[in-house]
């Protein structure tokens, strides 16, 4: 009876894993911002239901903690402590919650692999098949988008799959490539391990993934794919490769390899030099943010809240180059995951994160490699983490719930089977996995009421935008404010609606308490101050908007207009700036602003020189 009950619980854990695997496919048009919040809530509630049942099989078939398990637990504890001890941290923010939710999925995979393997099944193969199914569906959507038969979230890109941007699609597809290629290669080389048809199917799937990555045009994903596949093949054939290297390779033969890598790097840079230089600018500003709190960081998810202030300070200091001002943009991530972790969690959090990956991919004892399905999947999952690591150096995977949970699933697939066994008696080591599951579940469960209220509020927000008139929408927004007071997109939209209703003071009150502020927020605030006849405050807001995005013409132009009477010297300074500014995108408005600046300087040249 106990064994049957345990198997039922393990089966439910498998269903929860399948639900978590489907996170990248979730979309709901009735929720504001669609896939961003839909996937976040899907993962959250899936993890809560998983946590409620996982502790039972965790006790019935206890697991001995691996080093990776301990580091994951340490990482979660560090995240939670940061959210409560840092004076300006954001408590119970989205990133904190979906990290804990992803960790519950990690433990679910560990427990399910333990229980299914005890029954003689191939659990890693099933999980890998689930990952393959979800990834292929996203790739098929991308191909349908390219053919013009389907449209997903964004119309700005020809190919996004089930994501909002090509980069996450490419990274998601690239992570699976080491598993499918190595699985296909192993089956065809050692046909006794499985039917050859599965090998050809795996290689065909890998070809589909590679083509999708190339269509998405993500250089980071291509580099990660190559690095992950190479690592997997070298790990699986380490003995033969080392013997060949000792026999044939000399040090000077590495010179052409290095030259080829440098050539690839040079070509990759020149394909889209502006994109690379833009990332270098973000990294430079982010480094200043890291140096302010190098040990503990600014807190989980703090980057997108605090980065605008650092970018304003950087351009205000006058140390920037003209090319950097032209490339300035509003960003929500560093486009370098280790750097973002360092900014948010400090060097302590970064070391724990890197240690998690290292212990997961570190090869075990030097024995002849096995070629059974489970070992092949485990080796391929190590390659997937290498792909993740390379891809994350130039992207933002941990800023997306669907990629974060994928990372934790690959992490669980790397864990060795020797770390799983049943105890006949209760010991201290037996209770740790249930305790960790209970802690994660309790944290998520404590946010259930808030999350449910937010979910209903997002639905009301969407309905108000689609179906209500302006005055009715403002009433709905006012009622939703207590629930969505920390939702920055909601506050921006609400402030604009208030401004359209001529409630300028109320609009600015919302914007003053909003974090993070955007260029559009600052321009709206300045426009509100102008309508309130507070030109000094309007000039200050426009000036901040100018330093945030110094390639924009509107802020200096409006400052010039507002300061002509009381501050003619400032008006002349802004006019000279407008004339000297390079044009990023030529338009009639830009031409009109430049002409107006020339007319002002022509009519007030002597005064400006005197000043």
RODRENGU-512225 format. One record per residue (C-alpha): x, y, z; residue in three letters. Coordinates in steps of 0.1 Angstrom, whole numbers, plus 2048, in hexadecimal, padded with zeros to 3 digits. Layout:
REM RODRENGU-512225
XYZALA/...
//
This chain:
REM RODRENGU-512225
800800800UNK/81C818809UNK/82F80F7E9UNK/8108167D4UNK/8098377E6UNK/82E8417E0UNK/82B8397BBUNK/80B84E7B9UNK/81E86B7C8UNK/83B8667B1UNK/823865794UNK/81488779FUNK/8378957A2UNK/83C88A77DUNK/81C89D773UNK/8288BC785UNK/84A8B9773UNK/8378B7752UNK/8238D675BUNK/8438E9763UNK/8538DD743UNK/8368EE730UNK/83D91073FUNK/84D91D71EUNK/82D91570CUNK/815928723UNK/803946716UNK/7E3958721UNK/7D697770FUNK/7BE97F72CUNK/7DC987743UNK/7EE9A773FUNK/80F9A472CUNK/805981722UNK/822968723UNK/83797B73DUNK/81E978759UNK/80C95974DUNK/82C94474FUNK/835953770UNK/81494A780UNK/81392876FUNK/83591F77DUNK/82C92D7A0UNK/80C9197A4UNK/81B8FA795UNK/8378FC7AEUNK/81F9017CBUNK/80B8E27C2UNK/82B8CF7BDUNK/8388D97DFUNK/8188CD7F0UNK/81E8A97E4UNK/8448A77E0UNK/84C8A3805UNK/839881806UNK/84F86F7ECUNK/86D8827FAUNK/86887081BUNK/85E84F80DUNK/87C84D7F6UNK/895866806UNK/8B28747F3UNK/8D587A7FFUNK/8DF89E7F7UNK/8F88A47DCUNK/9108C17DDUNK/8FA8D27C2UNK/8DB8CD7D8UNK/8ED8DE7F5UNK/8F88FB7DFUNK/8D58FF7D1UNK/8C89017F5UNK/8E391A7FFUNK/8DB92F7E0UNK/8B69307EAUNK/8BD93880EUNK/8D4954803UNK/8B99627EBUNK/8A0962807UNK/8B7972821UNK/8C098D808UNK/89B995802UNK/89699C827UNK/8B89AA833UNK/8C19C4819UNK/8B19E5822UNK/8A59ED7FFUNK/89F9C97F3UNK/87E9C07E2UNK/86C9A67F8UNK/85A9897E7UNK/8639967C4UNK/85C9827A4UNK/8809767A0UNK/8819697C3UNK/8619567BFUNK/86894679EUNK/88A93B7AAUNK/87A9297C7UNK/86091A7B0UNK/87B90E798UNK/88D8FF7B6UNK/86E8EB7BFUNK/86D8DE79BUNK/8928D479FUNK/88A8BF7BEUNK/86C8B07ADUNK/8828A4790UNK/89B8967AAUNK/8808837BDUNK/86F87779DUNK/88F86A78EUNK/8968587AFUNK/8748477B0UNK/87183F78CUNK/89483178AUNK/88C81A7A7UNK/86F80C792UNK/886803775UNK/87B82075FUNK/89183A74EUNK/88785B75FUNK/8A287174FUNK/89886672DUNK/87386F734UNK/87D892741UNK/893897723UNK/87788D70CUNK/8608A671DUNK/87A8C2718UNK/87E8B76F4UNK/8588B86EEUNK/8558DB6FCUNK/8748E86E9UNK/8688D96C8UNK/8468E96CCUNK/85690B6D1UNK/86C9056B2UNK/84E8FB69DUNK/83C91B6A8UNK/85B92E69CUNK/85A91D67AUNK/835924677UNK/83C94867FUNK/85794A664UNK/83F93B64BUNK/824954654UNK/80B93B662UNK/80D945686UNK/81396369CUNK/81D9616C1UNK/82497D6DAUNK/8399966C7UNK/8369A26A3UNK/8579B46A5UNK/86B99569CUNK/86697B681UNK/86F95E698UNK/86995C6BDUNK/8599396C2UNK/8459396E2UNK/85A9556F1UNK/85997B6EEUNK/87B97F6DEUNK/8929696C8UNK/8AE9676E2UNK/89B9526FCUNK/88E93B6E1UNK/8B29366D4UNK/8C09306F7UNK/8A3918700UNK/8A99036E0UNK/8CF9046E3UNK/8CE8F5707UNK/8BD8D56FAUNK/8D68D06DEUNK/8F28BF6F3UNK/8D98A56FFUNK/8C989C6DDUNK/8EA89C6CAUNK/8FC8876E3UNK/8DF86F6E7UNK/8DC86A6C1UNK/9028666BEUNK/90484D6D9UNK/8E78386CCUNK/8F58376A9UNK/91882F6B5UNK/90D8156CFUNK/8ED8066BFUNK/8E87ED6DAUNK/8DE8086F3UNK/8BE8116E0UNK/8AC80F6BEUNK/8BF8226A3UNK/89F834699UNK/8A08476BAUNK/8C38536B1UNK/8B886068FUNK/89A8716A0UNK/8B18826B9UNK/8C888E69EUNK/8AB89B689UNK/89E8AD6A8UNK/8C08BC6ADUNK/8C18C8689UNK/89F8D968FUNK/8AD8EA6AEUNK/8CC8F669DUNK/8B9905680UNK/8A2917699UNK/8BF9256ACUNK/8CE93268BUNK/8AC941681UNK/8AA9536A3UNK/8CD96369AUNK/8DA9616BEUNK/9009606BEUNK/9009586E4UNK/8E99396DEUNK/8FF92D6C1UNK/91E9306D6UNK/90D91E6F3UNK/9019036DCUNK/9248FC6CEUNK/9338FD6F1UNK/9198E6700UNK/91A8CC6E4UNK/9418CD6E5UNK/9428C970BUNK/9298AC709UNK/93C8996EEUNK/95D89E700UNK/94F893721UNK/93F874712UNK/95F86B6FFUNK/978878718UNK/98F85A718UNK/9928576F3UNK/99687D6EEUNK/9B187F708UNK/9C48626F9UNK/9C28726D7UNK/9CD8946E4UNK/9EB8846F5UNK/9F58716D6UNK/9F188B6BAUNK/9EC8AE6C7UNK/A098C66CCUNK/A088E86DCUNK/A0C8FB6BBUNK/9ED8EA6ACUNK/9D88FF6C4UNK/9E391F6B2UNK/9CB91B694UNK/9AF9116ACUNK/9B49326BFUNK/9B694569EUNK/995936693UNK/98493F6B4UNK/9919636B2UNK/98496568EUNK/962958699UNK/9619726B5UNK/96A98E69DUNK/94F984684UNK/93598169FUNK/93D9A46ACUNK/93B9B3689UNK/91A9A3681UNK/9089BA699UNK/9229D16A8UNK/9089E86B6UNK/8F99CC6CBUNK/91A9C36D9UNK/9249E76E1UNK/9029EC6F2UNK/9089CE708UNK/92B9DB711UNK/91B9FC71CUNK/9029E9732UNK/91F9D5741UNK/9339F4748UNK/916A0575AUNK/90D9E476CUNK/9319E2779UNK/92CA0278BUNK/90D9F479BUNK/9209D57A6UNK/93C9E97B5UNK/9249FB7CDUNK/91B9DA7DDUNK/9349BF7D3UNK/92F9A77EFUNK/9099A37F3UNK/8FB9B57D4UNK/8DC9CA7D2UNK/8C39AE7D7UNK/8AF9967C1UNK/8A09A77A2UNK/8AF9C87ADUNK/8C19CE78CUNK/8A49DA778UNK/8999F1795UNK/8BBA0279AUNK/8CCA01779UNK/8BBA2076BUNK/8CBA35787UNK/8EDA2877EUNK/8E9A2F759UNK/8DDA52761UNK/8FCA58777UNK/913A4A75DUNK/907A61741UNK/905A7E759UNK/929A7A763UNK/934A84740UNK/94CA6673DUNK/937A56722UNK/940A556FDUNK/929A616E1UNK/925A3D6D4UNK/91AA326F7UNK/900A4E6F8UNK/8F3A436D7UNK/8F0A1F6E2UNK/8DFA26704UNK/8BFA1370AUNK/8A8A08726UNK/8B19E5731UNK/8A49CD74BUNK/8C29B674CUNK/8E89B8748UNK/8E899F72BUNK/90298D73FUNK/8F397675AUNK/913972770UNK/916998771UNK/8F199D779UNK/8F4983795UNK/9129967A2UNK/8FE9B77A1UNK/8E09A87B3UNK/8EF98D7CAUNK/9139987CCUNK/9329837C9UNK/92496B7E3UNK/9069637CDUNK/91B9617AEUNK/9339477BDUNK/9169327C9UNK/9069337A6UNK/926929795UNK/92C90E7AFUNK/90A8FF7A7UNK/9128FC782UNK/9358EF789UNK/92A8D37A0UNK/90F8C9788UNK/9258C676AUNK/9458BA77BUNK/94E89776EUNK/94E87B787UNK/96785F78BUNK/97D85876DUNK/96D838761UNK/96482C73EUNK/94583F733UNK/92482C732UNK/90C830715UNK/8EB827725UNK/8CE840720UNK/8CF84E743UNK/8F4855743UNK/8F2864720UNK/8D687C72BUNK/8EA88674AUNK/90988D735UNK/8F48A171CUNK/8E48B5739UNK/9078BF744UNK/90D8CC720UNK/8EC8DF723UNK/8F98F1741UNK/9188FB72EUNK/901908712UNK/8EE91B72DUNK/90E92A73CUNK/91B93671BUNK/8F9944710UNK/8F4956731UNK/91496972CUNK/90297E711UNK/8DD97A71AUNK/8C497A737UNK/8B795773DUNK/8B295A762UNK/89B97875CUNK/88196174DUNK/86E947761UNK/86C92E744UNK/89292D73FUNK/89992D765UNK/88490E76AUNK/8958FE74CUNK/8B790575CUNK/8AC8F377CUNK/89E8D5769UNK/8BF8D1757UNK/8D18D5778UNK/8BC8B8787UNK/8C38A2769UNK/8E98A5770UNK/8E6897793UNK/8F5874797UNK/8E085579FUNK/8F884A7BAUNK/8EB8677D0UNK/8C98577D2UNK/8C083B7EAUNK/8A6830803UNK/8AC830828UNK/89E816840UNK/8A182D85EUNK/89D852864UNK/8BE865864UNK/8C588A861UNK/8CF88883DUNK/8AC87A834UNK/89989883EUNK/8AC8B382BUNK/89A8B0809UNK/8778B081AUNK/8828CE82FUNK/88E8E1810UNK/86E8D97FDUNK/8598E481BUNK/86C90581EUNK/86890E7F9UNK/8449047FAUNK/83D919819UNK/84D93780AUNK/8389347EAUNK/81992B7FEUNK/81C94B812UNK/81995F7F2UNK/7FB94B7E5UNK/7E19647EFUNK/7F59827E1UNK/7FC96F7C1UNK/7D89667BCUNK/7CC98A7C2UNK/7E79967A9UNK/7DB97D78FUNK/7B8989792UNK/7C49AD790UNK/7D89A6770UNK/7B9998760UNK/7A59B776AUNK/7C19CD75DUNK/7C09BC73BUNK/79A9BE739UNK/79B9E3742UNK/7B49EA726UNK/7A09D770CUNK/77C9DF714UNK/7789FE729UNK/777A23721UNK/792A3A72FUNK/77EA4674EUNK/772A23756UNK/795A15752UNK/7A3A2F76BUNK/78AA24785UNK/7949FF780UNK/7B9A09782UNK/7B3A1C7A2UNK/7A39FD7B2UNK/7C19E77A6UNK/7DC9FE7B4UNK/7DE9EE7D7UNK/7E49CC7C7UNK/7FB9D77ABUNK/80E9F27BDUNK/8309E27B5UNK/8289D9790UNK/83C9F377DUNK/82A9EF75BUNK/8089F376CUNK/814A1377DUNK/820A2275CUNK/7FFA1B74AUNK/7EBA28768UNK/800A48769UNK/7FAA4E744UNK/7D4A49748UNK/7D3A62765UNK/7E6A7B750UNK/7CDA76733UNK/7B2A7E74DUNK/7C4A9F755UNK/7CDA91778UNK/7F1A9C775UNK/7FAA9D79AUNK/7ECA7A79FUNK/7FFA6D781UNK/820A7B78EUNK/819A6D7B1UNK/817A4A7A1UNK/837A5078DUNK/84BA5D7ABUNK/846A3C7BEUNK/84BA267A0UNK/86AA1079CUNK/87AA0C784UNK/874A2D771UNK/876A2D74BUNK/87DA48731UNK/857A4972AUNK/850A4E74FUNK/867A6B751UNK/859A7C732UNK/836A7773FUNK/840A86760UNK/84FAA4750UNK/830AA973AUNK/81BAA8759UNK/830AC276BUNK/82EAD874CUNK/808AD774CUNK/80AADF771UNK/820AFE768UNK/83DAF077CUNK/858AF5762UNK/875AF077AUNK/869ACD784UNK/862AC675FUNK/885AD0755UNK/893AB9770UNK/87FA9B764UNK/888AA2740UNK/8ADAA474AUNK/8ABA8375BUNK/89BA7473CUNK/8B7A83727UNK/8D2A7273DUNK/8C0A5173CUNK/8BEA50716UNK/8D5A6B709UNK/8CEA646E4UNK/8AAA6F6E8UNK/8A3A926DAUNK/882A9A6ECUNK/890AA170FUNK/8AAABB705UNK/892ACB6ECUNK/877ACE707UNK/890ADC720UNK/89AAF6706UNK/876B00701UNK/86FB02727UNK/88EB15730UNK/88DB31715UNK/87FB4B72DUNK/88FB4574FUNK/8AEB31744UNK/8B9B3D721UNK/8DCB30727UNK/8CFB0D72EUNK/8B9B1070FUNK/8D8B196FAUNK/8EBAFC709UNK/8CFAE3700UNK/8CCAF26DDUNK/8F1AED6D7UNK/8EEAC96E5UNK/8D1AC26CDUNK/8E4ACE6AFUNK/903AB96B9UNK/8F0A996C1UNK/8F4A7D6A8UNK/8D5A70698UNK/8CCA4C6A0UNK/8ACA4B68CUNK/8A4A68675UNK/880A74677UNK/86CA94670UNK/86AA9B695UNK/890A99699UNK/895AB167BUNK/87CACA68AUNK/88EAC96ACUNK/8B0ACF69CUNK/8A2AEC687UNK/892AFB6A6UNK/8B3AF96B9UNK/8C5B0A69CUNK/8ACB2669BUNK/8B0B2C6C1UNK/8D6B2D6BFUNK/8D4B446A1UNK/8BDB5D6B3UNK/8CFB5A6D5UNK/8F3B536CBUNK/902B726DAUNK/8F1B6B6FBUNK/8FBB476FDUNK/91FB516F5UNK/91EB6B710UNK/912B51729UNK/
//
